[in-house]
Amino acid sequence: MDDIIYIAREEWKAGETEKALKILGSPELLENAEAFFLSGEIHYSRQDWGLALNCFRRCLQINPDFVAAQTYVDLILNILGFFHTDQFNP
């Protein structure tokens, strides 16, 4: 399984994000925290916040001790919850 994740990571580095996501969608990776983490990183880099959040949360369901995934969840929630009060002052 590590080989599949490595191949997906290399595809992503080469700019082939769709190909990498297709590889990571492989049925044998459905219970692999690292695969969901990489999928989350790809979606995060594309600013697909909802998809990234879902991937990182699934990663945490599989492995609750995955600190980097929790960090990404916190970052995304901060991004989505950002509220700039000066926008509403005349």
N, C-alpha and C positions, 0 to 999 in steps of 0.2 A: 504493500500500500504506500510505503514511503516513496517508491519509484513513481507512482502515479501523481502524488502530490508534488514531487520534484519536477516532473514534466509540466504540470500545470503552472508551477511557479516560473519555469523557464519561458513558457508561452506568454505569460503575463509580462515578464521582463522584456520580451521581444515585441510587445505591443499588441499581442493577439488575445485581448481580454475575453472576447466571446468564446474563443477556442478553449481558453483556460477554464472558464465557467462551465462549459460543456463537459470537460474532463472531470471537473470537481462534482458534477451532478451524477457521476457514476454510482450505480446502486451499491457497490461494495464499500462506498465511503459514507453511507448514511449514518453510521455510528462513529465517525471519526472526527474528533474535535479539531484536529489540525486542518482538515479539509474545510470545515465550516469557518475556521478562523481565516484561512486564505481567501475563501469566498467573500467573507466580510471585508477583508482588506481591499479586495478588488472593487467591491461596491462602494466602499468608503472613498477610494481614490477617484471614483466616477461621480461622487457626491450623490449617490443613491442612498440617502440616509435610512429610509425605511427598510430596504433590502439588507443593508449592512447591519442594521440593528437586529433584524431577525436572525441573520447568520451568527452574529456574536452571542446572542442570547441562546441559540441552539448549541453553540460551542460550550457555553457555560452549563447548559443542562447535561451535556455529556460529561464535562469535566469542570465541576464547580471551582476548582483551584486554578483555573487558567487566568492568571492575573492580567495578562495583556488584553484578553478579550473583555474583561471587566473595565479596563481603562478605556477601551474604545467605546463601550456602552456609555460610560460617563461622559466622554467627549461628545458623542452624538446627542445625548440628552441635553447637554449644555448648548450645543448648536441649535437644536430644535426649540429650546426654551428661552433663547436669547430675546430680550425685550429691551429696546432702546427707548428710554423715556423721553429723550430730547426730540424724537421724531414727532411727538404729539404736543410739544410746547410751541406756541406761536412766536 
